[in-house]
Amino acid sequence: MTAAEEGVLLLCCQLGDPESRPLTTAQFRELGRRVRTSCMGGNPLAELSAAELRSLGYDESQVNRILALLSRTSRLRDYIARGQALGIHPLTRLSPAYPDRLRQMGQEASTPVLFYRGDGSLLRRPAVAVVGSRRLLPENEAFARQAGRLAAQEGLVLVSGGAQGADLTAQNACLEHGGSCVIFVADLLTAHPPQANTLYLSEAGYDCPFSPARALHRNGLIHMLGEKTLAAQCTFGSGGTWQGCLENLRHRWSELYVFADGSPAMAALEERGAVPVHRLESLRALVSSQISLFDSP
């Protein structure tokens, strides 16, 4: 691991200490911007001094906070060693194995740190994401199951959040048909034991508990990692699936396809640029031809 990668981990991870206050993604992005636009652009973040931080415009409380985070080198190495003993490894935006699709989204969208457990090579394969409600109607459940089956048959990695409903339905169908899955978890990564053809991913740390904020942010990562995203079911105006789909359409993270079930939610997403799917016969053959209403005139 390079000094630069260590710097990202030190600044952005709790490292098992709930009392620590790592930088948020926005704060880390701002620090990186200030360093790049100064004469210190080539310096690893882990080697920043108090004087350098002051020259970047940080006040004493901010300087002390950043230096305290950077001083945790022993804790970082212990944290990584404990994770590796469990088959868990870190990735930063600077790591060669960090997913290209997430890196291409830019620092504002993607996350600086991921921890993974399982087959890391799955991040280098073409992927399709499936999202949807936790309680599915029968025809929507059949759509999610078909998406998982087709992903396996067409050699695409299935990306999901591992939640009840659409996520698990598609995930199980994919694995049952010999496919592979990448699953973004919103709870403890250690709670997900390794299984064949599966990669588990977690932001910020492997021992971070569930929180609604983590769940919402990982929904965005699911949309980003899939070259295409399929929504099996959605509730108009509320819920993580609705919000994730709106953000996808706004930021163009991936091509968004929605099951044309006649619901107000799917009709509204179609009006905003999602592509309706009436019958799912091939994932690779899906083609987006509509323009998002969020486009500039």
C-alpha positions in Angstrom: 0.0 0.0 0.0 1.4 3.4 -1.0 1.7 6.4 1.4 -1.0 8.1 -0.7 -3.4 5.3 -0.1 -2.7 5.2 3.6 -3.5 8.9 3.7 -6.9 8.3 2.2 -7.7 5.6 4.7 -6.5 7.6 7.7 -8.6 10.6 6.7 -11.8 8.8 5.7 -12.2 5.8 8.0 -13.1 5.4 11.7 -10.7 2.4 11.9 -12.8 0.8 14.6 -12.9 3.9 16.8 -16.5 5.3 17.1 -15.1 8.4 18.8 -13.0 9.4 15.8 -14.4 12.0 13.3 -13.1 11.1 9.9 -13.6 13.5 7.0 -16.8 13.3 5.1 -16.5 12.6 1.4 -17.1 16.3 0.7 -14.5 17.4 3.3 -12.0 15.0 1.8 -12.7 16.2 -1.7 -12.2 19.8 -0.5 -8.8 18.9 1.1 -7.7 17.2 -2.1 -8.8 20.3 -4.2 -6.8 22.6 -2.0 -3.7 20.5 -2.1 -3.9 20.1 -5.9 -4.3 23.9 -6.5 -1.3 24.7 -4.2 2.4 24.1 -4.7 1.9 20.9 -2.6 0.1 19.0 -5.4 2.7 16.1 -5.4 2.7 15.6 -1.6 1.0 12.5 -0.1 -1.9 13.6 2.1 -0.4 11.5 4.9 2.6 13.7 5.1 0.9 17.1 5.4 2.2 19.3 8.2 0.5 21.8 10.4 2.1 24.6 8.6 1.1 23.3 5.3 -2.5 22.8 6.4 -2.6 26.4 7.7 -1.3 27.6 4.4 -4.2 25.8 2.7 -6.6 28.0 4.7 -7.5 25.6 7.6 -8.0 27.1 11.1 -6.4 25.6 14.2 -9.3 23.3 15.1 -9.4 21.9 11.5 -5.6 21.5 11.5 -5.7 19.6 14.8 -8.5 17.4 13.5 -6.7 16.5 10.3 -3.4 15.9 12.1 -5.1 13.7 14.7 -6.5 11.5 11.9 -3.2 11.3 10.1 -1.4 10.2 13.4 -3.3 6.9 13.6 -0.8 4.9 11.5 -0.5 2.1 14.0 -4.3 1.8 14.4 -4.6 1.7 10.6 -2.2 -1.1 10.2 -3.8 -3.1 13.0 -7.3 -2.5 11.5 -6.1 -3.7 8.0 -4.4 -6.8 9.5 -7.6 -7.7 11.4 -9.6 -7.3 8.3 -7.2 -9.4 6.2 -7.5 -12.2 8.7 -11.2 -12.2 7.9 -10.6 -12.0 4.1 -11.5 -8.3 4.0 -9.3 -5.8 2.1 -9.4 -2.1 1.4 -9.6 -0.2 -1.8 -9.1 3.6 -2.3 -9.7 5.7 -5.3 -5.9 5.5 -5.8 -5.9 1.7 -5.8 -5.4 0.0 -9.3 -8.2 -2.4 -8.4 -10.7 0.4 -7.6 -13.7 0.0 -10.0 -13.2 2.0 -13.1 -16.9 2.9 -13.4 -16.9 4.5 -9.9 -13.6 6.3 -10.6 -15.1 7.7 -13.9 -18.1 9.2 -11.9 -15.7 11.7 -10.4 -14.9 12.5 -6.7 -18.3 14.2 -6.2 -20.2 11.1 -6.9 -18.1 8.1 -5.9 -16.6 7.1 -2.5 -13.0 7.5 -1.6 -12.8 4.1 0.3 -14.3 0.7 -0.1 -13.7 -2.5 1.8 -14.4 -5.8 0.0 -14.8 -9.5 0.9 -14.9 -12.1 -1.9 -13.9 -12.3 -5.5 -12.4 -8.9 -6.3 -12.0 -9.8 -10.0 -15.8 -9.3 -10.4 -15.2 -5.5 -10.3 -13.5 -5.8 -13.7 -16.4 -7.4 -15.5 -19.4 -5.8 -17.2 -22.3 -5.4 -14.7 -26.0 -4.7 -14.5 -27.8 -3.4 -11.4 -31.2 -4.4 -10.1 -33.1 -2.2 -7.6 -36.6 -2.3 -6.3 -39.0 -2.4 -3.4 -38.7 -4.8 -0.4 -42.3 -6.0 -0.9 -42.9 -7.1 -4.5 -46.1 -7.8 -6.3 -46.1 -11.1 -8.1 -45.4 -9.7 -11.6 -42.7 -7.4 -10.3 -41.0 -10.3 -8.5 -41.1 -12.3 -11.7 -39.4 -9.3 -13.5 -36.6 -9.2 -10.8 -36.1 -13.0 -11.0 -35.9 -12.8 -14.8 -33.3 -10.0 -14.6 -31.1 -12.2 -12.3 -31.5 -15.2 -14.5 -30.6 -13.3 -17.7 -27.5 -11.7 -16.0 -26.2 -15.2 -15.3 -27.0 -16.4 -18.8 -25.5 -13.4 -20.6 -22.3 -13.3 -18.5 -23.1 -10.1 -16.7 -22.3 -9.5 -13.0 -25.4 -8.6 -11.0 -25.1 -5.6 -8.7 -27.6 -5.2 -5.8 -27.9 -4.1 -2.2 -28.7 -7.6 -0.8 -32.0 -6.4 0.8 -35.3 -8.3 0.9 -37.5 -8.0 -2.1 -36.1 -7.1 -5.5 -32.4 -7.3 -4.5 -32.5 -10.8 -3.0 -34.9 -12.1 -5.7 -32.6 -11.1 -8.5 -29.4 -12.1 -6.6 -30.7 -15.6 -5.8 -31.8 -16.2 -9.4 -28.5 -15.1 -10.7 -26.5 -17.4 -8.4 -28.9 -20.3 -8.9 -28.1 -20.1 -12.7 -24.4 -20.0 -12.2 -23.9 -16.2 -12.3 -22.0 -13.8 -10.1 -23.0 -10.9 -7.8 -21.6 -7.8 -6.3 -23.5 -6.7 -3.2 -23.2 -3.3 -1.5 -24.0 -3.8 2.1 -25.3 -1.1 4.4 -24.5 -2.9 7.6 -21.5 -4.8 9.0 -19.4 -6.3 6.3 -18.3 -8.9 8.8 -21.9 -10.1 9.0 -21.7 -11.4 5.5 -19.7 -14.6 5.2 -17.9 -15.3 2.0 -19.7 -17.3 -0.6 -18.9 -18.5 -4.1 -19.2 -16.1 -7.0 -20.0 -13.2 -4.7 -18.3 -10.0 -3.8 -19.4 -7.9 -0.8 -18.6 -4.2 -0.7 -18.8 -1.7 2.1 -18.0 2.0 2.3 -15.7 3.6 4.9 -15.0 0.4 7.0 -15.8 -3.2 7.5 -17.3 -2.7 11.0 -19.6 0.2 10.3 -23.2 -0.5 11.5 -26.4 0.1 9.5 -27.6 3.6 9.2 -30.3 5.1 6.9 -27.6 7.5 5.5 -25.3 4.6 4.6 -28.2 2.8 2.9 -29.2 5.8 0.8 -25.6 6.4 -0.3 -24.9 2.8 -1.2 -28.0 3.0 -3.4 -26.2 5.5 -5.6 -23.2 3.3 -5.8 -25.3 0.4 -7.1 -26.6 2.6 -9.9 -23.1 3.8 -10.7 -21.5 0.4 -10.8 -24.0 -1.1 -13.2 -23.7 -0.2 -16.9 -27.5 -0.6 -16.9 -29.9 -0.4 -13.9 -33.2 -2.1 -13.9 -36.0 -1.0 -11.4 -38.4 -3.8 -10.7 -40.8 -1.9 -8.5 -41.0 1.5 -6.9 -43.2 3.7 -4.7 -44.0 7.1 -6.1 -42.4 9.9 -4.1 -40.8 7.9 -1.3 -38.3 5.3 -0.5 -34.7 4.5 -1.5 -35.6 3.1 -4.9 -37.5 6.2 -5.9 -34.7 8.5 -4.7 -31.9 6.5 -6.2 -33.7 6.4 -9.6 -34.2 10.2 -9.6 -30.6 10.8 -8.7 -29.5 8.4 -11.5 -31.6 10.3 -14.0 -30.3 13.6 -12.8 -26.6 12.6 -12.8 -26.6 10.0 -15.6 -24.9 7.4 -13.6 -26.2 4.5 -15.8 -28.9 3.7 -18.3 -32.1 3.3 -16.3 -34.8 0.8 -17.3 -38.1 0.4 -15.4 -40.6 -2.4 -15.5 -43.7 -1.0 -17.2 -46.2 -2.2 -14.5 -48.6 0.7 -15.0 -47.8 2.2 -11.6 -47.7 6.0 -11.0 -44.0 5.6 -9.9 -42.9 3.9 -13.1 -44.9 6.3 -15.2 -43.3 9.2 -13.5 -39.8 7.8 -14.0 -40.5 7.2 -17.6 -41.6 10.8 -18.0 -38.2 11.8 -16.5 -36.2 9.8 -19.0 -36.2 6.1 -17.8 -36.9 3.5 -20.5 -39.9 1.3 -20.0 -39.5 -2.4 -20.3 -42.7 -4.4 -21.0 -41.0 -7.8 -21.6 -37.5 -8.6 -20.5 -35.9 -11.0 -22.9 -32.2 -9.8 -23.0 -30.2 -7.5 -20.8 -27.5 -6.8 -23.4 -30.1 -5.9 -26.0 -31.6 -3.1 -23.9 -30.9 0.2 -25.5 -31.6 3.6 -24.0 -33.0 6.1 -26.6 -34.8 8.7 -24.4 -33.4 12.0 -23.2 -33.7 12.9 -19.5 -35.9 15.9 -18.6 -33.0 17.1 -16.5 -31.0 17.8 -19.6 -30.1 21.4 -20.2 -32.0 23.0 -23.1 
